[in-house]
Amino acid sequence: MFNSISRVLEKPPLYTKSEVAFWNDEHISKQMLKAHLDPEFEGASRKLTFIDKSAAWIKEIVPPSNFPLLLDMGCGPGIYAERLATAGYQVTGIDFSKRSIDYAQNSALEQGLDITYLYQNYLHMDLNKVFDFTIMIYCDYGALSTTDRQIAMQKVFNHLRPGGKFLLDVFSAAKYNHFQEKKTWEICHNGGFWREDKYVALNGCYKYSNNVTLEQISIISNRETATYYLWNSYFTKEALIKEANDAGFKVCKVFGDVTGSSYQEDNFTIAILLEK
């Protein structure tokens, strides 16, 4: 037991991947969906007031009259997709969480919204279709490894028409500087986010070089020990622009966030609008 606990508390090599796709775990995916849909919780999606403001700004800077075909990468339960479909875009959403896609499809059906949802890993997507506009929102891009970011950029580039636009946001180097390394533990006698039954959660928050952090969650229950890795890369404006340029994109403008606020070095997020 000591060896197993000691092992899960060790700082792992950079970009170690979780062995289990926890976003499709029956219990965890239910908790993630609940978090996404909570209008006052920012751990999975931003607050609805921010999302409403963001969707209105997106329609203004990349109007659906000129960019009608929109791809929402990492669409989750369709929070942005629904607003953008209502705004006049023809929306395709793609996500690797089956529960989120099922919810999004049912929600669109109930509201009479013509949205196409795909249960698929966007790192592997080959849709045989080009879009006018792609979004990747809530800092999903930074959750990818360096190699996977290159793949994601290329996938977006290949699925855009010439002159098509790509909007994404990331966490900034300023937020990396505020990240605190720590180790904590929690006993959940009545279950919680990670398991339905009682468990112990061991949490390690680690900093790596090149503006990368890890939140490592190790779950110990009567049945198993499992570890999940939540990686984040943080960017300076210059580093983000370089990755976009390396993929062949031109930079239209850099913002502070996806509501169009002005970029400042001390912002915790950076949003960038690119053009193929």
C-alpha positions as CSV (number, residue, x, y, z in Angstrom):
1,M,0.0,0.0,0.0
2,F,2.8,2.4,0.9
3,N,4.5,1.9,-2.5
4,S,1.3,2.5,-4.4
5,I,0.5,5.7,-2.5
6,S,4.1,6.9,-2.9
7,R,4.0,6.2,-6.6
8,V,0.8,8.2,-7.2
9,L,2.2,11.2,-5.4
10,E,5.4,11.4,-7.5
11,K,5.7,14.2,-10.1
12,P,5.3,12.5,-13.4
13,P,7.1,13.1,-16.7
14,L,5.8,16.0,-18.8
15,Y,2.5,15.3,-20.6
16,T,2.0,11.8,-19.1
17,K,-1.5,10.8,-20.2
18,S,-4.3,9.4,-18.1
19,E,-4.8,5.7,-18.7
20,V,-8.5,6.0,-18.6
21,A,-10.7,8.4,-20.7
22,F,-12.3,9.8,-17.5
23,W,-14.6,12.2,-19.6
24,N,-16.5,9.1,-20.6
25,D,-16.7,7.4,-17.2
26,E,-20.3,6.9,-16.2
27,H,-20.1,8.8,-12.9
28,I,-17.4,11.4,-13.8
29,S,-19.0,12.4,-17.1
30,K,-22.3,13.0,-15.2
31,Q,-20.5,15.4,-12.8
32,M,-18.7,17.1,-15.6
33,L,-22.0,17.7,-17.4
34,K,-23.5,19.1,-14.2
35,A,-20.6,21.5,-13.9
36,H,-20.9,22.6,-17.5
37,L,-24.5,23.5,-17.1
38,D,-24.2,25.3,-13.8
39,P,-24.7,29.0,-14.7
40,E,-22.6,30.2,-11.8
41,F,-19.7,27.7,-11.9
42,E,-16.6,28.4,-13.9
43,G,-14.7,25.2,-13.5
44,A,-16.0,23.6,-16.7
45,S,-17.6,26.4,-18.6
46,R,-17.6,30.1,-18.0
47,K,-20.6,31.8,-16.5
48,L,-23.6,32.3,-18.8
49,T,-23.4,36.0,-18.6
50,F,-19.9,35.8,-20.1
51,I,-21.0,33.3,-22.7
52,D,-23.9,35.5,-23.8
53,K,-21.6,38.4,-24.2
54,S,-19.0,36.3,-26.0
55,A,-21.5,34.9,-28.5
56,A,-22.7,38.4,-29.3
57,W,-19.1,39.6,-29.9
58,I,-18.3,36.6,-32.1
59,K,-21.3,37.3,-34.3
60,E,-20.1,40.9,-34.6
61,I,-16.4,40.2,-35.6
62,V,-17.0,37.1,-37.7
63,P,-20.5,37.6,-39.0
64,P,-22.5,34.6,-40.1
65,S,-23.5,36.3,-43.3
66,N,-19.9,36.1,-44.5
67,F,-18.8,33.0,-42.5
68,P,-21.9,30.8,-42.2
69,L,-20.3,27.3,-41.7
70,L,-19.0,27.1,-38.2
71,L,-17.1,24.3,-36.5
72,D,-17.1,24.2,-32.7
73,M,-14.2,22.1,-31.5
74,G,-14.7,20.7,-28.0
75,C,-18.3,21.8,-28.1
76,G,-19.2,20.1,-24.8
77,P,-23.0,20.1,-24.2
78,G,-23.6,22.8,-26.9
79,I,-23.6,25.9,-24.8
80,Y,-21.9,28.0,-27.5
81,A,-23.2,26.0,-30.4
82,E,-26.8,26.7,-29.5
83,R,-26.2,30.5,-29.1
84,L,-24.3,30.6,-32.4
85,A,-26.9,28.6,-34.2
86,T,-29.5,31.0,-33.0
87,A,-27.3,33.9,-34.2
88,G,-27.4,32.5,-37.8
89,Y,-24.5,30.1,-38.2
90,Q,-24.8,26.6,-39.5
91,V,-23.1,24.8,-36.6
92,T,-21.2,21.5,-36.4
93,G,-20.0,20.6,-32.9
94,I,-17.4,18.0,-32.2
95,D,-16.5,16.5,-28.7
96,F,-15.0,13.4,-27.3
97,S,-17.5,13.2,-24.4
98,K,-20.4,10.9,-25.3
99,R,-22.6,12.2,-22.5
100,S,-22.0,15.8,-23.6
101,I,-22.8,15.0,-27.2
102,D,-26.0,13.1,-26.2
103,Y,-27.1,16.0,-24.1
104,A,-26.4,18.5,-26.9
105,Q,-28.3,16.5,-29.5
106,N,-31.3,16.2,-27.2
107,S,-31.2,19.9,-26.3
108,A,-31.0,21.0,-30.0
109,L,-33.9,18.7,-30.8
110,E,-36.0,20.1,-28.0
111,Q,-35.3,23.7,-29.2
112,G,-35.7,23.0,-32.9
113,L,-32.1,23.9,-33.7
114,D,-30.5,22.4,-36.7
115,I,-27.0,21.6,-35.3
116,T,-24.8,18.7,-36.3
117,Y,-23.0,17.0,-33.4
118,L,-20.2,14.5,-33.8
119,Y,-18.9,12.2,-31.1
120,Q,-15.3,12.2,-32.1
121,N,-11.7,13.1,-31.1
122,Y,-11.0,16.3,-33.0
123,L,-7.3,15.2,-33.2
124,H,-8.4,12.5,-35.5
125,M,-11.1,14.3,-37.4
126,D,-11.3,14.0,-41.2
127,L,-14.8,15.4,-42.0
128,N,-14.5,15.7,-45.8
129,K,-15.9,19.2,-45.5
130,V,-14.5,22.7,-45.2
131,F,-15.8,25.4,-42.9
132,D,-15.8,29.2,-42.9
133,F,-15.1,29.6,-39.2
134,T,-13.8,27.4,-36.4
135,I,-13.8,28.2,-32.6
136,M,-11.9,26.4,-29.8
137,I,-13.0,28.1,-26.6
138,Y,-12.3,27.9,-22.9
139,C,-8.6,27.3,-23.2
140,D,-8.9,23.7,-24.6
141,Y,-5.9,24.4,-26.8
142,G,-3.6,24.7,-23.8
143,A,-4.8,21.4,-22.4
144,L,-3.0,19.6,-25.2
145,S,0.6,18.5,-25.4
146,T,3.0,20.3,-27.8
147,T,2.6,17.6,-30.4
148,D,-1.2,17.5,-30.0
149,R,-1.4,21.3,-30.4
150,Q,0.5,21.0,-33.7
151,I,-2.0,18.3,-34.8
152,A,-5.0,20.4,-33.7
153,M,-3.7,23.5,-35.6
154,Q,-3.2,21.4,-38.7
155,K,-6.6,19.8,-38.4
156,V,-8.3,23.2,-38.2
157,F,-6.2,24.6,-41.1
158,N,-7.2,21.6,-43.3
159,H,-10.9,22.1,-42.5
160,L,-11.0,25.8,-43.3
161,R,-11.6,27.4,-46.6
162,P,-9.0,30.0,-47.8
163,G,-9.8,33.2,-45.9
164,G,-11.6,31.2,-43.2
165,K,-11.2,32.3,-39.6
166,F,-10.1,30.5,-36.4
167,L,-10.8,31.9,-32.9
168,L,-9.3,30.3,-29.8
169,D,-8.3,31.3,-26.3
170,V,-5.6,30.2,-23.9
171,F,-4.4,30.9,-20.4
172,S,-1.6,33.5,-20.2
173,A,1.9,33.5,-18.7
174,A,0.6,35.8,-16.0
175,K,-1.7,33.1,-14.8
176,Y,1.1,30.6,-14.8
177,N,3.0,33.0,-12.5
178,H,0.1,32.9,-10.1
179,F,-0.1,29.1,-10.1
180,Q,0.9,27.6,-6.7
181,E,2.5,24.2,-6.3
182,K,0.9,22.2,-3.5
183,K,-0.2,18.7,-2.4
184,T,-3.5,18.2,-0.7
185,W,-5.8,15.3,0.2
186,E,-9.5,14.8,0.8
187,I,-11.6,12.0,2.2
188,C,-15.1,11.7,0.6
189,H,-17.1,9.4,2.8
190,N,-20.3,9.8,0.8
191,G,-18.7,9.9,-2.7
192,G,-18.1,13.0,-4.7
193,F,-17.0,14.3,-8.1
194,W,-14.7,11.4,-8.9
195,R,-16.6,8.4,-7.5
196,E,-20.1,7.6,-6.4
197,D,-18.9,5.6,-3.3
198,K,-16.4,6.7,-0.7
199,Y,-12.8,7.4,-1.7
200,V,-9.7,9.4,-0.9
201,A,-8.4,12.0,-3.4
202,L,-4.7,12.9,-3.4
203,N,-4.1,16.1,-5.3
204,G,-0.7,17.3,-6.6
205,C,-0.3,20.7,-8.3
206,Y,3.0,20.9,-10.1
207,K,4.9,23.5,-12.2
208,Y,7.0,22.5,-15.2
209,S,9.4,24.6,-17.4
210,N,8.1,26.2,-20.5
211,N,5.0,27.5,-18.7
212,V,3.3,24.1,-18.2
213,T,1.4,23.0,-15.1
214,L,-0.2,19.8,-14.0
215,E,-3.1,19.0,-11.7
216,Q,-2.7,15.4,-10.8
217,I,-5.7,13.7,-9.1
218,S,-5.2,10.2,-7.6
219,I,-8.3,8.3,-6.4
220,I,-8.0,5.6,-3.9
221,S,-11.1,3.5,-3.2
222,N,-11.9,0.0,-1.9
223,R,-11.9,-1.2,-5.5
224,E,-9.0,0.6,-7.2
225,T,-6.3,3.3,-7.4
226,A,-6.5,5.6,-10.5
227,T,-4.7,8.7,-11.5
228,Y,-5.8,11.5,-13.8
229,Y,-3.6,14.2,-15.3
230,L,-4.9,17.6,-16.2
231,W,-2.3,19.5,-18.1
232,N,-2.2,23.2,-19.0
233,S,0.2,25.2,-21.2
234,Y,0.3,28.9,-20.7
235,F,1.3,31.4,-23.3
236,T,2.8,34.8,-24.0
237,K,1.3,36.6,-26.9
238,E,4.5,36.0,-28.9
239,A,4.5,32.3,-28.2
240,L,0.9,31.9,-29.3
241,I,1.4,33.9,-32.4
242,K,4.5,31.7,-33.3
243,E,2.5,28.5,-33.0
244,A,-0.2,30.0,-35.2
245,N,2.2,31.2,-37.8
246,D,4.1,27.9,-37.8
247,A,0.8,26.2,-38.8
248,G,0.3,28.6,-41.7
249,F,-2.2,31.0,-40.1
250,K,-2.1,34.8,-40.3
251,V,-3.0,36.8,-37.2
252,C,-5.9,39.1,-37.4
253,K,-5.9,40.5,-33.9
254,V,-5.1,39.5,-30.3
255,F,-7.6,40.2,-27.5
256,G,-7.8,39.8,-23.7
257,D,-10.6,37.2,-23.9
258,V,-13.4,35.9,-26.2
259,T,-15.6,38.9,-25.4
260,G,-13.2,41.1,-27.3
261,S,-11.6,42.9,-24.3
262,S,-8.3,44.6,-24.9
263,Y,-5.2,42.6,-24.5
264,Q,-3.0,43.4,-21.5
265,E,0.1,41.5,-20.4
266,D,-1.4,40.9,-16.9
267,N,-4.6,39.3,-18.3
268,F,-5.1,35.7,-17.2
269,T,-6.3,34.8,-20.7
270,I,-5.4,35.6,-24.3
271,A,-7.7,35.3,-27.3
272,I,-6.5,35.3,-30.9
273,L,-8.4,35.5,-34.2
274,L,-6.5,33.9,-37.1
275,E,-7.1,33.6,-40.8
276,K,-6.1,30.9,-43.2
